[in-house]
Amino acid sequence: MITDFQSEVAIKKSTGWVIALSISLIILGGLAIIMPGIASAFFTVAIGWITLISGVVMIVQSFQSKPVRGFWLNLIVGIFYVVAGTYILFNVGAALLALTLAFGILFIVEGIFTIIMAFTNRAGHRMFWLVAFNGIITLILGIMVLNRFPFSAIWLIGLYVGISILMSGVSLLAAALAARRTIAA
């Protein structure tokens, strides 16, 4: 009996974090939808910084592990990351076009896999249809990104990423609430 209580407490605690994450995703998705141009630039610059910092870390790591195999490969890949990150940061427009294309492909793949997951794993139990709906919306967004490319790339990526984040937050919230109802019953 004590074990059941402990597992219920653990489930409530973990679903509490999932609920907090889903609410954060809903808020961020709403902001991206309201300000798609700013969201597009923000996502592009964030990816530029992540790429640049990753490159620096790879270069430092290659010198740290010099006696180990792969020094030159890590060094060269790290340099490419630094160059790519720097290029993204100084050419946000061109990077935005490339990211728009990449996100279009990503949304199509994510949508297909989310739909498959919803029906094969019954993700979210009774609310699996919402997970499937999330996958369908994401798939449609991916098709629309590739269909409208490269026109409207400035606002498109921010709007679509915002919609995708919002739908992910809503479906994640529904799944977490369904899990909590299951232990309450």
Number of C-alpha atoms within 10 A of each C-alpha: 6 7 8 10 10 11 13 15 13 12 16 18 12 14 20 16 13 18 20 14 15 24 17 15 22 24 16 19 26 18 18 26 24 14 15 22 18 17 25 27 19 15 17 26 20 15 17 25 18 14 22 24 17 17 24 18 16 22 23 14 15 22 14 11 12 13 9 9 10 12 17 13 13 21 21 16 15 24 18 17 23 24 16 18 25 16 15 23 19 13 14 18 16 13 21 22 19 17 20 27 18 14 20 27 18 16 26 23 15 19 24 16 14 21 23 16 16 21 13 10 10 15 21 20 15 12 16 21 17 21 27 23 17 27 28 19 20 29 25 15 25 26 15 16 25 18 11 12 15 15 12 13 21 19 20 23 29 27 25 27 25 26 23 25 24 25 24 21 25 20 25 25 23 21 24 22 18 17 17 17 10 10 13 9 5
